[in-house]
Amino acid sequence: MQHTQTLTVLSEDYKKILSWLRDGHLLNAMDSRLIHQLKEELQKARQVNREDMPADVVRLYSTVTVLEQGKNNPVTFTIVPPGHASIPEKKVSLLAPMATALFGYRTGDRVEWEVPSGWKTFIIQQVVNAE
């Protein structure tokens, strides 16, 4: 993952993620490199309380629309806790590489992440949060 923006994380989400990362069952299903990257990103994050959280930051339960740079087909999905993912319902686990890469960034941010075919740049077009 490569980012130039500052990661903003809801304090309660930060605590949940750390507990998931300590859960051996979840860690067995994750790539160790992704776990390391997520921990590094969280260490750099700016934690905020719910009342101070900007409305357009990607967080747990956000519905996010992203567009791959140079493409015309945006993709929309909702970020959910591990174990709640469902491809038919367009729900992606926060611990999946795509969701991990977007987590904490805002509408308009460009985020790079590695996919099987190499590094891709995605632009966050829209973030809708449940509250």
Secondary structure as GFF3:
##gff-version 3
##sequence-region A 1 131
A	DSSP	beta_strand	8	10	.	.	.	ID=ss1
A	DSSP	alpha_helix	11	22	.	.	.	ID=ss2
A	DSSP	alpha_helix	24	28	.	.	.	ID=ss3
A	DSSP	alpha_helix	32	44	.	.	.	ID=ss4
A	DSSP	beta_strand	46	48	.	.	.	ID=ss5
A	DSSP	three_ten_helix	50	52	.	.	.	ID=ss6
A	DSSP	beta_strand	63	68	.	.	.	ID=ss7
A	DSSP	beta_strand	75	80	.	.	.	ID=ss8
A	DSSP	beta_strand	91	93	.	.	.	ID=ss9
A	DSSP	alpha_helix	97	102	.	.	.	ID=ss10
A	DSSP	beta_strand	110	115	.	.	.	ID=ss11
A	DSSP	beta_strand	118	128	.	.	.	ID=ss12
###
